[in-house]
Amino acid sequence: MIQLKEEKIKIIVNADGSKSVEIIINNAIWDMQAGGVVEDVIMEFIQKLDLSLMLYKIDENSETELNNIKLAREILMNKILNGIDAQYSF
């Protein structure tokens, strides 16, 4: 689970657009659901991913990294508040 979270952080930070960030997060969740992971564990993953993104050291010169992290955290917070299947509306 930790390795999955670390991989997703790198992918999210380097994503090339808002839809890409949303797809990355949703695909990670869908893969866990397809693998039989229970909702509580998925929610824990979402919360830890959110915390890891909050603590991520952003390259000061990269507006893309900052925007991707902000958006990812909004999407994750939406899932925390409204359930793991909640969709984010842009």
N, C-alpha and C positions, 0 to 999 in steps of 0.2 A: 504494500500500500504506500509506503514511504517513497519507494522508487517511482511509482506511478505519479505521485504528487509532484516530485521533483522534475520529472519529465514534462508534465503538463505546465509547470511554471515556465520552463524554458520555451516551450512551444507557444504559450500564451503571450509572453513578453515579446517574442519575435514574430507574432502573427502579422499578417498584412491587411488588416481591416477589421471592422467591427463584426461583420458576419462571420469571419474566420474565428474570432474569439468565441462567439456564441456556439459555433459548430464544434470547436475543440472541447468546450465544457460539456455540451450535450452528448457528444460521442463518448466521452469518458464515463458519463453516467449511464448511458445506454449499454456500454460494454460491461459495466459492473452488473447492471440488471440482468443482462443476457447470461452472465456467468453465475447467476443465482445469489448474488450478494444482497443481503437484506437491507431494507430502507434505512434502518438506524445506522448501519455501517456506512452507507452512501452519504447520509446526512453528516456523519462525522468527517468523512473525506471532504465534503463541501466546506465545512467549517474550518478544517485544517488548511485547505487550499486557500481559503479567504485570508486566514491569518498569515500564511506564508507569503501571499502576495502583498499584504500590508507591510510586512517586514522586508520585502525584497529591496535590495540596494539598486536604485535606478541610476543609469548613466545620466548624468546631469545634462548632457547634450542631446538626449534622445527623447523627443516629444512623442514618438511612436510608442516607446516603452511605457511612458507615463499614461498615454491615452488607453493603451491596451489593458494596463493594470486597473485603471479607474473603471473601465467598462466591465472587465471580468469581475471585479468586486461588486458592481451593481447587479450583474446577472446572478452571482452567487448569493447575494443578500436577498434578491427576489426569491430564489429557491429556498433559502432558509426560512423566510417569512411565509411563503405561499405553497411550499411543498416542492419536492424534487422534480416534478413534471411541469412546474410552472414555466410558462414561456415569457421571455423578456420582450417588451415592445419598445422599439426604437423611436 
